[in-house]
Amino acid sequence: MNKVFSLLVMFLLSITLFCSPAAAQENRPFLLGMSAAFTGPSKGLGIELYRGSKAYFDRINQQGGINGRKVVIKYMDDGYNPEPAIRNTIKLIEKDGVDCLFNYVGTPTVTRVLPVIKHFNSQEPEYLFFPFTGAQPQREFPYEEYVFNLRASYRQETWGLVHNLYMIGRQRIAVFYQADAYGRSGWDGIRKALTEKDLSIVAEATYRRGSSFRESMKEQVEIINRGRPDAIIAVGAYEACAAFIRDTRDAGIDVPICNLSFVGSENMLGLLTGLGKKTGKDYTESLINSQTVPSYEDTSLTAVREYRELMAENPPPPEGFGKDYQLQKYSFTSFEGYLNAKVMARILERVTLPQYQGNIYAATLSIRNLDIGIGTDVNFGRGKHQGLDEVYYSTVSDGKFVPLKDWKRWSK
């Protein structure tokens, strides 16, 4: 009888151990929470960023996941507006219990959720990984501890644009920017870069966030033109920037117009080339975009070849979104999403190792000299929450954005 009782106890203990939280933890998926624009004039940014990441994670999941655990993106639409982004963040953390926040889109949304993330960290660790913004607040006290960035900052992008324009004799720089935290972040970077060279912004004009391609930017063009600029830097999203380029060229102003990486290069180009087919006018001359990832046309890079292979499978948009949106075959945005996922997967691999015991913060800080196939390594560490510092430049040739090799064609 005692022997039977002992065997029963051992059996029950084995079941308890098997069904323990630790065992369940080993089998459950990694859940990443994403709030982004999947609707509205900037929906292409959220959709393409998601598609690039999803393509990579799908491949990982097909191969068995990360040490047996699949990776799932829990996505929510915020329309590129702060209030929904705040609500989404609270829900993702409190109700959905995500392992981390991931792939948020935009400065006005990210800057507003930073205090929310900081608040949750007073209870238990919560981190935002690889937001699609180069703004400063998540790179500075008191929020930098709670955010890991992969991309270079807007200050690095704007400094590079100003420097290269300066070197070819274009020193009268005007700024067209979105009237919010994103626009001011870019404006501030341009101002700082010009101040280093004893220069100042010659003219500036703003537009309202959410403006569409249908809207007129003629008033902004007139304001900019009064400054007699020999170059313009635009800090905005693709629909508004395309409208500004349209009205600038229609006004006969043919100076170089530069955009930051956030603009959504392919979406902007699609609007301008579509208009050009209707009017017979080329709106794509003298466009320069800074980028925070290499060109997806550079097939000498391992990551580019892998990315193009996965995107050839035409990953779908988030379920329930993008019905009226034309998917991009390749784009800088989806390539960035792909790279975000690739680095995130390496971090999650380390999270499962005994020495990190599920500590995603420590696992991320351990990333050193990580080769992701783009010709420059990813590095994190204490006081270094930005993995990459490279800024690239592109211009339009034969109807697509290609790497910019020589700025001298625009020399004054």
N, C-alpha and C positions, 0 to 999 in steps of 0.2 A: 504493500500500500504506500509506504514511504517512498519507494523507488518510483512508483507511478506519479506520486505527488511532485517529486523532484523534477521528473521529466516534463510535467505540465508547466511548472514554474519556469523552467528553462525555455520551453516553447513560447510562453507568453512574453518572456524577456526578449527573445529574439524578434518577435513581432514588434514590440515596443521600440527596439533599436532600429529596426528596418523602417518604421514609420515615423521616426523622430524628425524634428525640424531640420537637423543637419542632413539627414538622408534626403528629405524632400528638397532641400536647398540644392543638392547635387543634381537633381533631375529637372528642376523648373527652368524655364527659359530666362535668359537675360532680357529684361524689359527696359527699353530706352524711351523716354518721353520727349516727343517733339511737338512744339507749338510753332506754327509757321503760317504764312499766307498761302492758302490753297484756293482762295476766292479773291475777287477784286482785281484792280489794275496791276498788282504785283504778284499775282498767283503763279506766274511762270517760275519765279524764284523758288518758292516752296516746293512746287511740283518737281522741278528738275533736281533740286538738292535731294529730295526724298528718293527720286528714281535712281540717282547715282549710288546712294547708300544702300538702298534696297537691293539693287543688282548685286552688290558685293556680298551682302549678308545672305541673300538667297543662295549664292554659290557655296558659302560656308555651311549653311544649313543642309544643303543637298549632300555635303560631304560628311555629315554627322554632327555639325555644330562645333562648339568650342568645348573640348573635353566632354562631349556628350550633351552639352546644353545649347539649344538653339538661341538665336538672337532675334528679338521681335521689336519693331518700332511701333509704339503706341502714338499715333499722330492725332493732332487736333488743330482745327483751323482758327486762326486769329485775324485773318484778313489784313495783316500788317498794321494792327491797331493795338495800343497798349492795354486797354481794359480787358478785352478777351484774352490777351496773353497772360495777364495776371490771374484771371479765373482759371484758365487752362493749367497754369503752373500749380496752383493750389490743388486742383483736382488730381493732376498727375502724381503729385507727391502723397496727398492724404488718402485718396480713394484708390488709385491704381497701384500705389506702392512701387513706382519705377525705381530701378537701380541707379539711374542717373538721368539728368536732362541732357538732350542731345539735338544738334542741328537746328537750334532756334534761328529765325531769320529776322534781321533788321535791328538797327540801333534804337529806334523809338520803343520797340517792344522789349528788347533785352535790358535797356537801361532801367525800365520801369519794373522789371521782375527781379532785378538784383537785390533790392531790399527784402523782397519776399524770400529769396533763397537764403540770404543772411539770417533772416528770422528763423527759418526752419533749422538752420545749423546750430541754433541754441538748444535744440532738442536732440537731433541726430544728424550725422553728416549728409549733406546733399550738395551735388556739384553739377555745374553746367559744362558740357563738353562741346567744343568746336562750333560756337555760334557763327553764323554767316554775317559778320560785321567786324569792321576793323576799328571800332570806336575805343576811346580811352577808358571810360569808367570801369569796365571789367578788367582792365589792365593796371588799375591803380587802387590804392587804399581808399575805402575799406573793403572792396569787393574782390580784389584780385585773388584772394585765397580760395574763393569758391568757384572760380571759372578757369578752365583750361582752353586756351586758344590754339588753333593750329596755324591759321593764316597770319600773314603780316598785318600790321596796323595801318589805319588810314594816314597816320603821320608819315609812315614809311612810304606809302603810295604817293601821297601829295608831295613829299620832299623829292621823290624821284622824278615826278612830272615837272615840277618847277625847275629842278636842276637841269634836266635835259632841255627844256625850253630855253632856259637862260643860256646854255652853252651854244645854242644855234641862233642866238641874238634876239629871241622873243622874250622881252622883259616887261611888256605892258600886258599884264595878265588880269583878266576879268573872271568873276565867279558867278555861276548860276547854281543855286542850291535849294534844296528842299527845306521848308521852314519848320524844322524840328531838330531833335537832338542829332540825327544823322547828318543833316545839312550843316549844322553848326560845327560838328566834329570835323567834317571835311574842310569847311571854311577856316577853322582855326589852324588846321595843319598847313593849308596854303599860306595863310598869313604868317605863320612862324617861319616857313621856308623862305618866303620873300623877305622877311625882316633880316634873316641871316645875310642876305645879299643887298641890304640897304634899299630894298624896294617895298612897294605897297600895292595892294589891290587897286586897280584903276577904276573898276566899276563892279557893282554887285546887284543881283536881282534874285528874288525868291519865288517859289511857287508852293501851293498847298499840297500836302501829302495826299495821295489818292487821285491826283489829276490824271486825266486820260489823254490818249493820243488825239482825241477829237477836239480837245480844248485849244484855244488860241494862246500862244505865248508871245504875241506881237508886242505887247506892252513891255515884257521883260527884255525882248530883243532891242527895243528902242532905248531902254535904260542902259543896257550893256554897251550899245553902240556909242553912246555919248562919251564913254571913256576912251574911245579910239583904241581898243585892244588889238594886239597882234597875236593873241591866243586866248582861248576861253577854257576854263576847267569847269565841268558840270559835276555836281554832287547830287545825284538823284536816282530815281528808278526808271525803268526802260520806257514806259509810255510817255511820261512827262519829258524825259530827255530827248526822245524821238520827236516829240512835238516842237521842242525848242530848236533842235537841229533843222527841222523842216522850215520853221519860220525865219531862222537865221539865214539859211541859204536862199529862201525866197526874197529876203531883203537885200540880197546881193553881197552879203558878208561871207568871205571865203577863207577866213583865218582858221588854223587848226582848232578843232574842238576835242578836248580830252575828257574822258569819263573814268570814274573809279570802277573797280572790279564789281562792286555791288550792283551796278546798273543792270546787268543781265544782257551781255553783249549780243547774243544770238536773237533774243526776243526783240531788242531794239533794232537790230539789223533787218529782221523780218518785216517790221513795220515800215522802215525806210525803203527797202527794196520793193515792197508791195506798192507803196505810193509811187515810186519811180516808174514802175511798169505802167501805171495809169496816166502819169503826167509826161513821161518821156524825159524826165530830168533825173540826173544822178545826185542823190543826197548822201552818198557814202564816201565822197572825196574828203581827204584831210581829217579823218577820224582817227583818234589815238585812244586806246583804252589801256589802263594799267590793269594787271592781273596778279592774283596771288598764287596761282598754280601755273605750271608750264602749259604750252599749247598742246591741245589734244591732237594736233596735226604732226607733232614731233614723234614719229613712230620709232625713233632710235631709243626712246625711253621704255623700259619694261612696263611701267605702270600704264603708260598710254596704250600699249598693245593689249594688255589685259583688259583695260577699261573699254576699249573699242570692241573687243570680243564680246564682253558682257552686254554692252549697250546694243549690239547687233541683234540681241534677243528681244529688243523693244520692251523693256520693263514697263508695266502699266503705271499710271498715276495712282495716288491713294484712292482706295475704293470710295465712291461717292463724290469724287471731285474730278475736274478736268474734262467734263463732257464737251464743253465748247472751246477747248484748248488744243492747239496742234502741238504734239510732242516734238521735242528737238531730238534729232538723231544723236548728235553730240553737242556738248556745250561746256563752257568753262564752269558753269554752275553745277551740272551733274558730275563733272570730273572732280570738282571739289568735294561733292557729296561722297563720291567713290573713295577718295583719299581719306576723308573723315572716317568712313567705315573701316577702312584698312587699318588705320592707326588704332581706332577704338577696339577692333578685334584683337590686336596685339596686347592692349591693356587688359582686356577681359581674360585673355589667356593667362596673364600673370596673376590676376585676381584669384584664379583657381589653384595657384601654387601654395604649398603649405606655408612658405615664409611670409606670405601676404595675408593669409587667412581672411580673404574677402575684403580687404582694405583697398578700395579703388584709388584712394588718394596716394597711399604709399606705392601702389603698383605703377601709377602714372609717373610719379617722381623718379622711379627707377629707369625710365626709358632714356637710354643714351645711344647716340649714333645708330638710330634705327633707319635702316635702308628700306624705303618704300618704293623704290624704282623711279625716282624723279631726278636723280643726279645730285641731290643734297639730302643730308640726313636730318631726322627729327630728333630733337633733344628737349627734355624737360628736366626740372630739378628744383631745389629750394630757391625761391626767388625768381624762377624762370618758368612761367606758366604759358609761354608761347613757343610752340614747337618749331616754327619756320620763320625765316626773316626775308626770304627772297621776294623780290618784286619783278614781274615780267611786263613786257609791253607788246601790244598787238595793234595792227592796223588792217584796213579792209583791202583785199586784193581778190579779184575774180569772184566777188560776191560772198566772201567769207573772211572772218578775222584770222590773220596769220601772224606769226612772230615778226615784230618790228626789228629789223637788223640795223638800219641806218637812219638817224634822225636828220641827216644833212639835207635831205630833199626839201625840208621846210626851213632851211636857213634863210635868214634875212640878209 
